[in-house]
Amino acid sequence: MSAFTYFLRVRYGECDAQKVVFNARYGDYVDIAVNEFLRALGFGDALINGDLDFQLVKQTLEWAAPARFDQVLGVSVTAQHVGTTSFTLKAEFRIAGDDRVIATAETIYVLVEAGTLKKTPIPDALRSAFADGARGQVTDHAGLGR
């Protein structure tokens, strides 16, 4: 079964002078896709009320091909590693309807207590949800009707 996928449409203001998506926008796209992934895993309320809080530790982006204005991107998100307090998510970017990966992002997060920002262990429910991965679920902000 396929990974969770988030669809978004590239807006004009997200493109640079070369008429492709500006590289810094991919970090924004990952952030949104990860939030939608966590909602699909059943942790949407925990994100909003602060029961689930995390900080980015490291993000590595690699590009293979550009994305352009008005294209629809599919961002597939999977959990690659779950440690004691940290987890690594992988995002693969594709232009909708094309199987080629145009960019990848690997992001390491650490789970923290909302008030103190101290590291905290990943609860079993989140660990199990990462293992399930919301496979086959789609969040469509591009208007594809999926």
Stockholm file with secondary structure:
# STOCKHOLM 1.0

chainA/1-146         MSAFTYFLRVRYGECDAQKVVFNARYGDYVDIAVNEFLRALGFGDALINGDLDFQLVKQTLEWAAPARFDQVLGVSVTAQHVGTTSFTLKAEFRIAGDDRVIATAETIYVLVEAGTLKKTPIPDALRSAFADGARGQVTDHAGLGR
#=GR chainA/1-146 SS CCCEEEEEECCGGGBCTTSSBCTTHHHHHHHHHHHHHHHHTTCHHHHHHTSSEEEEEEEEEEESSCCCTTCEEEEEEEEEEECSSEEEEEEEEEETTCCSEEEEEEEEEEEECTTTCCBCCCCHHHHHHHHHTTTTCEEESSSCCC
#=GC SS_cons         CCCEEEEEECCGGGBCTTSSBCTTHHHHHHHHHHHHHHHHTTCHHHHHHTSSEEEEEEEEEEESSCCCTTCEEEEEEEEEEECSSEEEEEEEEEETTCCSEEEEEEEEEEEECTTTCCBCCCCHHHHHHHHHTTTTCEEESSSCCC
//
